[in-house]
Amino acid sequence: MRFTHRVLCFGVLGFAAVAAAQTPPLSPPSQETATDLTVVSFNILVDFGSGPGVPRWVERRDSCVQLLKQSGAQLIGLQEPSPGQMKWLTEQLPEFEAVFYRRAPTDKGYPDAALMYLRARFTEKERGHWWLSPTPEKVSTGFGNTLPRLVVWARLQDMVADKELLVFNTHFDNSMPSQLKMAELCSRQFEKFAAQGAPMLFLGDFNTDQKRGDYARLTSGGWRDSYTASELASDDGRDDRVATHQRGTRIDHIFYHGDALTPVAWQRLEFPDPQRPLSDHFPIRARFRWQ
């Protein structure tokens, strides 16, 4: 989403109510295993944002929660929620712990990129963040972007699989060359995590399709795109056959690193009423299998 004529630092939040029958399982239940991991990434359209045909937040918020519950996700990456939206979502989804930037525990925070993990599935070992700028250790811009962008992360212990993983979530700017610089910074930051050997997931609205240089960077250094698990994907996954944004591009991604997790299914979650989209983005869902 573009932020022309906007002042606040959040982005686009919101999306779709989908009834259980309208959100089909990723595969027949007989093909699932008890340790499979379902992950959703969803730019949910900020409450002051707008998109073609998208209702106001108060008209779509219940449907957003319904969608997230029915998705079966144990890990959720949200992009663009305002503090008010994030407060409401955490109240409606008490089974999830939320991870986003706060200066203090009582601070409303800046949840432009927020992680949610299922408490019954994971225990948290560590959390952190970095800013997508030349000074990642402090709130800042500097890559040509006007709004501050960041990555939030959590180190989690999967109590069902008895394995550890690292999960990262972000919301890249919608301008170049900021996107490429952000991807290059993430590449450097990931090096210290990769050395620890745990599998990694990187979720987000990257505001970029597969024709740009930052996608090539994001899928280098051992990182791969879970979209290749979709039956509609091309062999290398560099296509827009399944768009995730209203303008017809695939700019939302769930990347993975390492051999411990393998994507076995990928799906775009659909609107119940195409004439009343609940965001200008579609949520995406991937299912991973522990190896």
VOBA-1610 file (N, C-alpha, C; in pm, whole numbers, padded with zeros to 5 digits, always signed):
BEGIN
Met+00084-00119+00000Met+00000+00000+00000Met+00087+00123+00000Arg+00048+00227-00073Arg+00124+00350-00075Arg+00070+00445+00030Phe+00158+00529+00085Phe+00122+00610+00199Phe+00112+00758+00164Thr+00087+00792+00038Thr+00071+00930+00000Thr-00040+00992+00082His-00015+01114+00133His-00110+01188+00215His-00132+01124+00352Arg-00041+01034+00396Arg-00055+00978+00529Arg+00061+01022+00616Val+00034+01037+00746Val+00135+01086+00837Val+00178+00979+00934Leu+00086+00895+00983Leu+00119+00800+01085Leu+00203+00687+01029Cys+00268+00613+01119Cys+00370+00517+01081Cys+00323+00373+01082Phe+00208+00343+01034Phe+00167+00205+01045Phe+00152+00141+00910Gly+00057+00148+00835Gly+00050+00082+00707Gly-00087+00028+00685Val-00096-00082+00621Val-00223-00132+00575Val-00264-00254+00655Leu-00377-00257+00722Leu-00411-00374+00804Leu-00546-00429+00764Gly-00567-00544+00769Gly-00701-00596+00761Gly-00717-00706+00662Phe-00801-00794+00676Phe-00845-00879+00567Phe-00959-00963+00608Ala-00977-01069+00561Ala-01095-01135+00520Ala-01154-01231+00618Ala-01280-01217+00634Ala-01357-01318+00705Ala-01374-01435+00613Val-01343-01551+00663Val-01362-01668+00578Val-01424-01778+00662Ala-01537-01827+00620Ala-01601-01937+00692Ala-01519-02063+00674Ala-01538-02157+00766Ala-01456-02278+00763Ala-01462-02345+00628Ala-01577-02349+00569Ala-01590-02414+00438Ala-01521-02335+00329Gln-01500-02204+00356Gln-01437-02118+00255Gln-01286-02110+00275Thr-01237-02164+00385Thr-01094-02172+00407Thr-01055-02319+00411Pro-01037-02381+00296Pro-01015-02526+00291Pro-00884-02563+00360Pro-00875-02683+00415Pro-00751-02727+00475Pro-00640-02731+00371Leu-00517-02719+00418Leu-00404-02718+00326Leu-00388-02852+00255Ser-00430-02958+00318Ser-00426-03090+00253Ser-00523-03178+00329Pro-00561-03291+00274Pro-00648-03381+00348Pro-00587-03414+00484Pro-00669-03421+00591Pro-00616-03446+00725Pro-00527-03569+00733Ser-00555-03670+00652Ser-00476-03792+00657Ser-00331-03768+00617Gln-00305-03656+00547Gln-00169-03627+00505Gln-00094-03543+00607Glu-00162-03496+00710Glu-00098-03413+00810Glu-00037-03498+00919Thr+00065-03443+00986Thr+00123-03510+01101Thr+00106-03421+01223Ala+00119-03481+01340Ala+00093-03408+01465Ala+00189-03291+01485Thr+00307-03300+01425Thr+00406-03195+01446Thr+00408-03091+01334Asp+00323-03106+01232Asp+00321-03006+01124Asp+00296-02867+01181Leu+00354-02769+01116Leu+00350-02631+01164Leu+00281-02545+01058Thr+00172-02476+01097Thr+00098-02390+01005Thr+00127-02244+01037Val+00164-02170+00932Val+00211-02033+00946Val+00128-01943+00855Val+00086-01828+00906Val+00010-01730+00828Val+00082-01596+00832Ser+00086-01530+00717Ser+00134-01391+00708Ser+00020-01308+00650Phe-00005-01190+00712Phe-00126-01116+00680Phe-00107-00967+00704Asn-00104-00891+00595Asn-00109-00745+00608Asn-00256-00708+00625Ile-00290-00663+00745Ile-00430-00656+00784Ile-00491-00517+00767Leu-00421-00426+00704Leu-00465-00290+00667Leu-00496-00203+00787Val-00410-00106+00809Val-00422-00017+00924Val-00559+00048+00928Asp-00604+00081+01049Asp-00742+00125+01065Asp-00773+00259+01000Phe-00671+00340+00972Phe-00697+00465+00899Phe-00668+00451+00750Gly-00634+00330+00707Gly-00603+00306+00567Gly-00727+00274+00486Ser-00708+00265+00356Ser-00819+00233+00267Ser-00767+00157+00146Gly-00857+00084+00085Gly-00827+00013-00038Gly-00957-00001-00114Pro-00950-00030-00243Pro-01073-00042-00323Pro-01171-00142-00263Gly-01285-00091-00219Gly-01390-00176-00166Gly-01370-00225-00025Val-01260-00188+00041Val-01233-00238+00176Val-01318-00162+00278Pro-01397-00232+00359Pro-01479-00165+00460Pro-01394-00103+00570Arg-01457-00022+00653Arg-01388+00035+00768Arg-01347-00077+00864Trp-01246-00049+00945Trp-01195-00149+01037Trp-01305-00206+01127Val-01393-00122+01181Val-01497-00172+01271Val-01592-00268+01200Glu-01597-00261+01068Glu-01685-00350+00993Glu-01616-00480+00954Arg-01485-00486+00966Arg-01413-00605+00921Arg-01333-00674+01030Arg-01324-00611+01148Arg-01234-00665+01249Arg-01278-00803+01300Asp-01409-00824+01318Asp-01455-00956+01361Asp-01420-01063+01258Ser-01430-01027+01131Ser-01398-01122+01024Ser-01249-01153+01020Cys-01166-01053+01052Cys-01022-01077+01057Cys-00988-01180+01164Val-01050-01164+01281Val-01026-01259+01389Val-01078-01398+01352Gln-01195-01402+01291Gln-01251-01530+01248Gln-01157-01601+01151Leu-01102-01524+01058Leu-01009-01581+00961Leu-00886-01639+01030Leu-00828-01563+01121Leu-00707-01610+01188Leu-00734-01735+01271Lys-00848-01739+01338Lys-00881-01857+01416Lys-00903-01979+01327Gln-00972-01960+01216Gln-01005-02072+01129Gln-00888-02116+01042Ser-00784-02034+01036Ser-00668-02069+00954Ser-00590-02186+01012Gly-00608-02213+01141Gly-00533-02319+01205Gly-00388-02284+01233Ala-00354-02155+01222Ala-00214-02113+01238Ala-00167-02127+01382Gln-00044-02172+01395Gln+00023-02167+01525Gln+00119-02047+01533Leu+00157-01996+01415Leu+00241-01877+01405Leu+00176-01779+01309Ile+00167-01652+01349Ile+00105-01549+01267Ile+00199-01430+01258Gly+00223-01382+01137Gly+00295-01257+01117Gly+00197-01153+01066Leu+00179-01047+01142Leu+00089-00938+01102Leu+00171-00819+01058Gln+00122-00750+00957Gln+00183-00625+00915Gln+00078-00515+00916Glu+00119-00399+00961Glu+00043-00273+00959Glu-00062-00251+01066Pro-00078-00333+01166Pro-00175-00297+01268Pro-00133-00172+01344Ser-00229-00088+01375Ser-00205+00026+01463Ser-00204-00026+01607Pro-00158+00055+01703Pro-00165+00010+01843Pro-00306-00027+01887Gly-00406+00049+01842Gly-00543+00018+01879Gly-00589-00115+01821Gln-00553-00141+01699Gln-00589-00269+01637Gln-00518-00384+01706Met-00390-00363+01738Met-00313-00470+01802Met-00372-00502+01939Lys-00413-00401+02013Lys-00475-00423+02144Lys-00602-00506+02128Trp-00683-00472+02030Trp-00808-00543+02009Trp-00782-00687+01966Leu-00685-00707+01879Leu-00654-00842+01831Leu-00603-00931+01944Thr-00517-00878+02028Thr-00465-00959+02139Thr-00575-00993+02239Glu-00671-00903+02255Glu-00784-00932+02344Glu-00872-01042+02286Gln-00887-01043+02155Gln-00972-01142+02090Gln-00903-01276+02068Leu-00771-01276+02075Leu-00692-01398+02053Leu-00604-01425+02175Pro-00664-01447+02291Pro-00585-01462+02414Pro-00497-01586+02416Glu-00525-01680+02327Glu-00443-01802+02321Glu-00307-01776+02256Phe-00290-01657+02199Phe-00164-01621+02133Phe-00088-01517+02217Glu+00042-01532+02218Glu+00132-01430+02273Glu+00177-01340+02159Ala+00181-01210+02182Ala+00219-01114+02078Ala+00360-01062+02104Val+00436-01047+01996Val+00571-00994+02001Val+00579-00876+01905Phe+00600-00755+01959Phe+00619-00637+01875Phe+00696-00533+01955Tyr+00739-00427+01887Tyr+00826-00329+01951Tyr+00751-00246+02053Arg+00809-00241+02174Arg+00761-00154+02281Arg+00881-00096+02353Arg+00874+00029+02388Arg+00981+00089+02468Arg+00973+00043+02612Ala+00853+00010+02659Ala+00830-00039+02794Ala+00710-00131+02790Pro+00695-00221+02889Pro+00582-00315+02887Pro+00445-00250+02882Thr+00435-00128+02936Thr+00305-00059+02936Thr+00287+00031+02814Asp+00388+00041+02730Asp+00381+00126+02612Asp+00289+00062+02507Lys+00214+00144+02436Lys+00126+00092+02330Lys+00206+00029+02217Gly+00329+00078+02198Gly+00418+00016+02102Gly+00398+00060+01958Tyr+00478-00002+01873Tyr+00475+00023+01729Tyr+00466-00112+01660Pro+00344-00164+01643Pro+00327-00302+01593Pro+00319-00314+01442Asp+00387-00226+01368Asp+00383-00234+01222Asp+00423-00372+01172Ala+00511-00439+01246Ala+00541-00581+01225Ala+00523-00649+01359Ala+00431-00744+01366Ala+00401-00812+01492Ala+00393-00961+01470Leu+00450-01036+01564Leu+00442-01182+01563Leu+00342-01228+01668Met+00270-01334+01638Met+00185-01397+01737Met+00212-01548+01732Tyr+00233-01607+01850Tyr+00255-01752+01854Tyr+00162-01815+01956Leu+00122-01938+01927Leu+00027-02011+02009Leu+00096-02057+02137Arg+00045-02011+02249Arg+00108-02042+02377Arg+00110-02191+02407Ala+00007-02262+02363Ala+00001-02405+02390Ala+00102-02484+02309Arg+00157-02423+02205Arg+00251-02494+02116Arg+00396-02456+02144Phe+00419-02332+02186Phe+00556-02282+02197Phe+00585-02223+02335Thr+00710-02233+02373Thr+00762-02153+02483Thr+00865-02058+02424Glu+00868-01937+02475Glu+00957-01834+02422Glu+01089-01833+02498Lys+01198-01837+02425Lys+01330-01833+02486Lys+01393-01694+02479Glu+01358-01620+02372Glu+01423-01490+02352Glu+01342-01414+02248Arg+01345-01280+02256Arg+01282-01198+02152Arg+01368-01075+02128Gly+01349-01012+02012Gly+01428-00894+01981Gly+01375-00826+01855His+01451-00729+01808His+01413-00655+01688His+01534-00581+01636Trp+01527-00539+01511Trp+01621-00440+01459Trp+01549-00351+01361Trp+01598-00228+01350Trp+01538-00131+01259Trp+01604-00141+01123Leu+01525-00125+01019Leu+01576-00137+00883Leu+01632-00002+00841Ser+01755+00021+00883Ser+01822+00149+00861Ser+01972+00130+00879Pro+02051+00232+00849Pro+02196+00222+00873Pro+02231+00210+01022Thr+02135+00242+01111Thr+02156+00230+01255Thr+02048+00138+01312Pro+02061+00007+01288Pro+01953-00086+01322Pro+01927-00100+01472Glu+02018-00051+01553Glu+02001-00066+01697Glu+01909+00039+01758Lys+01867+00140+01682Lys+01779+00243+01736Lys+01670+00280+01636Val+01561+00335+01687Val+01450+00378+01601Val+01503+00477+01499Ser+01489+00445+01371Ser+01552+00529+01270Ser+01504+00491+01131Thr+01529+00584+01038Thr+01514+00557+00895Thr+01652+00578+00834Gly+01660+00592+00702Gly+01791+00618+00643Gly+01819+00544+00515Phe+01725+00462+00471Phe+01741+00389+00345Phe+01657+00451+00234Gly+01614+00576+00254Gly+01528+00641+00156Gly+01381+00629+00190Asn+01350+00558+00297Asn+01212+00543+00342Asn+01175+00657+00436Thr+01048+00697+00434Thr+00999+00801+00524Thr+00956+00742+00657Leu+00890+00629+00654Leu+00840+00564+00775Leu+00944+00468+00831Pro+00955+00459+00963Pro+01046+00360+01022Pro+00996+00218+00997Arg+01087+00132+00957Arg+01056-00009+00932Arg+01145-00094+01021Leu+01096-00214+01056Leu+01175-00299+01145Leu+01146-00446+01121Val+01230-00528+01181Val+01211-00673+01188Val+01195-00708+01336Val+01092-00784+01370Val+01080-00839+01505Val+01103-00990+01497Trp+01158-01046+01603Trp+01188-01188+01599Trp+01169-01253+01737Ala+01155-01385+01734Ala+01143-01462+01857Ala+01210-01597+01837Arg+01280-01640+01942Arg+01335-01776+01946Arg+01236-01861+02026Leu+01184-01964+01962Leu+01077-02042+02022Leu+01116-02189+02033Gln+01064-02254+02136Gln+01077-02398+02150Gln+00942-02460+02115Asp+00941-02542+02011Asp+00820-02612+01971Asp+00803-02731+02066Met+00704-02724+02154Met+00688-02827+02256Met+00632-02957+02199Val+00567-02950+02084Val+00516-03073+02021Val+00627-03148+01950Ala+00706-03074+01872Ala+00815-03136+01796Ala+00943-03149+01879Asp+00947-03079+01994Asp+01066-03075+02080Asp+01187-03024+02002Lys+01164-02914+01929Lys+01270-02853+01850Lys+01262-02701+01863Glu+01374-02636+01835Glu+01381-02491+01844Glu+01376-02429+01704Leu+01314-02312+01694Leu+01317-02239+01568Leu+01319-02089+01596Leu+01361-02014+01494Leu+01364-01869+01498Leu+01264-01816+01396Val+01182-01721+01439Val+01079-01665+01352Val+01097-01514+01344Phe+01098-01461+01222Phe+01116-01319+01196Phe+00997-01267+01116Asn+00958-01144+01143Asn+00847-01083+01070Asn+00883-00938+01038Thr+00840-00891+00920Thr+00876-00755+00879Thr+00772-00695+00787His+00790-00566+00762His+00709-00492+00665His+00803-00394+00595Phe+00852-00435+00477Phe+00945-00352+00402Phe+00875-00227+00348Asp+00956-00126+00319Asp+00905-00006+00255Asp+00863-00039+00111Asn+00787+00053+00050Asn+00741+00029-00087Asn+00819+00111-00189Ser+00943+00143-00157Ser+01025+00222-00249Ser+01159+00154-00271Met+01218+00183-00385Met+01354+00140-00416Met+01442+00266-00418Pro+01568+00257-00373Pro+01641+00134-00339Pro+01627+00088-00195Ser+01534+00145-00119Ser+01523+00109+00022Ser+01500-00041+00040Gln+01421-00101-00048Gln+01392-00244-00034Gln+01519-00328-00046Leu+01601-00294-00143Leu+01725-00370-00161Leu+01817-00351-00041Lys+01826-00229+00010Lys+01910-00204+00127Lys+01858-00277+00250Met+01726-00284+00263Met+01667-00357+00376Met+01697-00506+00364Ala+01686-00560+00244Ala+01716-00702+00222Ala+01862-00732+00251Glu+01951-00642+00211Glu+02095-00661+00235Glu+02126-00657+00385Leu+02062-00565+00457Leu+02081-00558+00601Leu+02031-00687+00667Cys+01915-00734+00628Cys+01863-00857+00687Cys+01958-00973+00660Ser+02014-00977+00541Ser+02109-01083+00506Ser+02226-01085+00604Arg+02276-00967+00636Arg+02389-00957+00730Arg+02344-00996+00871Gln+02227-00950+00911Gln+02178-00979+01046Gln+02154-01129+01064Phe+02109-01195+00959Phe+02077-01336+00969Phe+02201-01424+00989Glu+02316-01374+00951Glu+02437-01456+00959Glu+02462-01507+01101Lys+02444-01420+01199Lys+02470-01462+01338Lys+02367-01563+01386Phe+02245-01554+01335Phe+02142-01652+01373Phe+02165-01785+01302Ala+02201-01780+01175Ala+02223-01903+01099Ala+02335-01985+01160Ala+02434-01918+01217Ala+02548-01988+01277Ala+02506-02074+01396Gln+02389-02044+01453Gln+02340-02119+01569Gln+02272-02249+01530Gly+02240-02264+01400Gly+02194-02393+01349Gly+02045-02419+01354Ala+01967-02334+01420Ala+01822-02356+01428Ala+01756-02318+01296Pro+01649-02385+01256Pro+01576-02344+01135Pro+01514-02206+01156Met+01492-02134+01046Met+01441-01998+01054Met+01326-01979+00956Leu+01231-01895+00995Leu+01121-01852+00910Leu+01123-01700+00904Phe+01098-01645+00786Phe+01097-01501+00765Phe+00967-01465+00693Leu+00876-01400+00765Leu+00743-01369+00713Leu+00733-01220+00687Gly+00642-01182+00597Gly+00617-01040+00586Gly+00554-00994+00456Asp+00521-00865+00460Asp+00484-00790+00341Asp+00612-00721+00296Phe+00669-00772+00187Phe+00797-00721+00140Phe+00780-00615+00032Asn+00656-00588-00006Asn+00627-00484-00103Asn+00709-00498-00231Thr+00741-00620-00266Thr+00821-00642-00386Thr+00781-00772-00453Asp+00787-00772-00585Asp+00760-00895-00657Asp+00891-00964-00691Gln+00883-01064-00775Gln+01001-01148-00799Gln+01094-01094-00908Lys+01060-00979-00963Lys+01143-00923-01070Lys+01248-00826-01016Arg+01243-00798-00886Arg+01334-00700-00829Arg+01453-00768-00761Gly+01558-00690-00746Gly+01682-00744-00690Gly+01671-00787-00546Asp+01580-00726-00468Asp+01572-00764-00328Asp+01512-00904-00312Tyr+01426-00948-00404Tyr+01375-01085-00396Tyr+01491-01183-00416Ala+01578-01154-00510Ala+01695-01240-00532Ala+01781-01246-00405Arg+01796-01133-00339Arg+01873-01129-00214Arg+01801-01208-00105Leu+01669-01194-00097Leu+01592-01260+00007Leu+01590-01412-00010Thr+01615-01459-00131Thr+01617-01603-00156Thr+01760-01651-00182Ser+01856-01585-00121Ser+01997-01627-00130Ser+02044-01665+00010Gly+02167-01716+00018Gly+02224-01750+00149Gly+02150-01860+00221Gly+02089-01951+00145Gly+02018-02063+00206Gly+01870-02039+00228Trp+01821-01918+00198Trp+01678-01888+00214Trp+01600-01934+00091Arg+01481-01990+00115Arg+01395-02037+00007Arg+01251-01989+00029Asp+01174-01987-00077Asp+01037-01937-00075Asp+00940-02055-00061Ser+00858-02054+00043Ser+00763-02164+00063Ser+00658-02171-00046Tyr+00642-02065-00123Tyr+00545-02063-00233Tyr+00567-02177-00332Thr+00689-02225-00343Thr+00717-02334-00437Thr+00639-02460-00401Ala+00584-02468-00279Ala+00502-02583-00242Ala+00363-02576-00303Ser+00326-02460-00359Ser+00196-02445-00423Ser+00194-02518-00556Glu+00082-02584-00586Glu+00069-02653-00714Glu+00067-02555-00830Leu+00039-02426-00803Leu+00031-02326-00908Leu+00164-02258-00935Ala+00263-02283-00853Ala+00391-02213-00866Ala+00472-02266-00983Ser+00550-02177-01042Ser+00646-02220-01143Ser+00759-02295-01072Asp+00847-02357-01148Asp+00952-02440-01087Asp+01041-02360-00993Asp+01073-02236-01032Asp+01162-02156-00947Asp+01085-02062-00853Gly+00953-02059-00866Gly+00871-01977-00777Gly+00873-01829-00808Arg+00940-01789-00913Arg+00950-01646-00944Arg+00838-01606-01041Asp+00718-01598-00984Asp+00603-01566-01068Asp+00495-01500-00983Asp+00395-01445-01050Asp+00281-01382-00985Asp+00152-01457-01015Arg+00162-01587-01033Arg+00043-01664-01069Arg-00063-01658-00959Val-00020-01643-00835Val-00113-01627-00723Val-00081-01494-00658Ala-00149-01389-00700Ala-00123-01254-00648Ala-00166-01245-00502Thr-00094-01168-00424Thr-00131-01148-00283Thr-00173-01004-00256His-00177-00921-00360His-00216-00781-00345His-00317-00746-00452Gln-00400-00647-00424Gln-00504-00609-00519Gln-00449-00565-00653Arg-00326-00517-00655Arg-00273-00472-00784Arg-00217-00588-00867Gly-00234-00710-00819Gly-00204-00826-00902Gly-00064-00881-00892Thr+00007-00848-00786Thr+00144-00897-00767Thr+00152-00983-00642Arg+00254-01065-00635Arg+00278-01148-00516Arg+00391-01085-00437Ile+00353-01009-00334Ile+00452-00931-00259Ile+00457-00973-00111Asp+00375-01069-00072Asp+00376-01122+00065Asp+00438-01261+00061His+00529-01286+00153His+00609-01408+00144His+00628-01475+00279Ile+00650-01606+00274Ile+00694-01684+00389Ile+00819-01759+00344Phe+00935-01708+00384Phe+01063-01770+00348Phe+01106-01865+00460Tyr+01190-01962+00426Tyr+01242-02053+00528Tyr+01389-02082+00502His+01460-02121+00607His+01604-02143+00600His+01639-02270+00675Gly+01723-02351+00615Gly+01766-02476+00677Gly+01686-02594+00627Asp+01732-02713+00664Asp+01670-02837+00616Asp+01577-02901+00718Ala+01565-02842+00836Ala+01482-02904+00940Ala+01333-02885+00914Leu+01297-02780+00838Leu+01157-02755+00803Leu+01141-02759+00652Thr+01040-02831+00605Thr+01012-02841+00462Thr+00868-02798+00437Pro+00845-02706+00343Pro+00706-02668+00313Pro+00636-02780+00235Val+00519-02817+00282Val+00445-02922+00214Val+00316-02868+00152Ala+00280-02743+00182Ala+00162-02682+00122Ala+00171-02530+00137Trp+00115-02459+00039Trp+00109-02312+00040Trp-00025-02272-00020Gln-00087-02169+00039Gln-00221-02133-00006Gln-00248-01985+00021Arg-00316-01920-00074Arg-00370-01788-00050Arg-00511-01805+00007Leu-00542-01736+00117Leu-00675-01743+00175Leu-00764-01640+00107Glu-00884-01681+00072Glu-00970-01600-00014Glu-01072-01518+00064Phe-01122-01412-00001Phe-01231-01333+00055Phe-01363-01410+00046Pro-01449-01401+00147Pro-01581-01461+00135Pro-01667-01386+00033Asp-01644-01254+00023Asp-01717-01172-00073Asp-01616-01088-00150Pro-01584-01125-00273Pro-01483-01050-00349Pro-01515-00902-00366Gln-01643-00868-00352Gln-01682-00727-00365Gln-01658-00649-00238Arg-01628-00717-00128Arg-01601-00650-00001Arg-01472-00707+00060Pro-01359-00679-00004Pro-01232-00730+00050Pro-01204-00670+00187Leu-01139-00748+00272Leu-01112-00702+00408Leu-00972-00646+00424Ser-00897-00639+00317Ser-00768-00571+00311Ser-00731-00556+00165Asp-00629-00477+00138Asp-00578-00474+00001Asp-00476-00585-00023His-00452-00665+00080His-00367-00784+00070His-00450-00909+00100Phe-00409-01021+00043Phe-00462-01151+00082Phe-00370-01211+00187Pro-00425-01280+00286Pro-00338-01358+00376Pro-00282-01478+00301Ile-00164-01521+00340Ile-00107-01643+00286Ile-00079-01740+00400Arg-00085-01868+00367Arg-00068-01971+00469Arg+00022-02081+00413Ala+00116-02123+00493Ala+00205-02234+00455Ala+00209-02336+00566Arg+00219-02462+00527Arg+00235-02568+00626Arg+00371-02633+00608Phe+00442-02645+00719Phe+00577-02700+00719Phe+00580-02833+00796Arg+00672-02919+00753Arg+00691-03047+00822Arg+00833-03051+00876Trp+00841-03090+01005Trp+00972-03111+01066Trp+01037-03235+01007Gln+01166-03226+00978Gln+01241-03338+00922Gln+01327-03402+01031
//
